[in-house]
């Protein structure tokens, strides 16, 4: 079995407006220790992450404590919104209602899902039979969950959007076929 532990980042520092460079808040920095505690007995073989600082920083405590390098996988990055929007809740609902909806210069959820699933399949192939930790994001991870469980939609996304950090474990059999998923609120 191959197990992928997707870690949705801890609380970000929202005073930093550059999405790529936004790190963790003081609370997020403290909360990542709970991620380390959760992963400690999971026999992890490698640590991967989105290139965004908050995702890397969330799994870095675990990686540093257990001597792992973090491999950056660009396709695990968060959705590109495109332009500044005032009503983010309305925008998010529109995207979940229509996976092809996007703003100029941004991505639709179908594009986010496609690139994340492509990366998942590459990870399963490369790390066959191993347990892998992946630093991720709320929307990106939600599109992965939706791919394997189509009943996960806007209402579920809304329920977890403020849970940081959040972990989803995906299990794949020896042929790389999806077996099951578990979600963990690391509170």
PERAZI-V709501 format. One line per field, one symbol per residue. ss: DSSP state (H for helix, E for strand, C for the rest). psi: psi as a letter, one per 30 degrees, with the letter a starting at -180 (. if undefined). burial: + if it has 9 or more other ideal C-beta (glycine too) atoms within 8 Angstrom, else -. A space follows every 10 residues. Layout:
BEGIN
ss = ???
psi = ???
burial = ???
END
This chain:
BEGIN
ss = CEEEEEEECC CECCCCCCCC CCCECHHHHH HHHHHHHHHC CCCEEEEEEC CCHHHHHHHH HHHHHHCCCE EECHHHCCCC CCCCCCCHHH HHHHHHHCCC CCCCCCCCHH HHHHHHHHHH HHHHHHCCCC EEEEEECHHH HHHHHHHHCC CCCHHHHHHH CCCCCEEEEE EECCCCCEEE EEEEECC
psi = kkkkjkjkll kljffjfjee fjalleeeee fffeeeeefe gghkflklll fkeeeeeefe eeeeeghklk kkjefgllkk edlkkeieee eeeeeefjfg kllkgaklfe eeeeeeeeee eeeeeehkgl kkkjkaleee eeeeeeefif fjaeeeeeef fgjklkkkkk kkafggkkel kkkkji.
burial = -+++++++++ -++--+---- -++++-+++- ++-+++-++- -+-+-+++++ ++++++++++ +++----+-+ -++--++++- ++-------- ++++++--+- +++--++++- +++-++++++ +-++--++-+ ++++++++++ +++++++--- -+++-++--+ --++++++++ ++---+---- +-++-+-
END
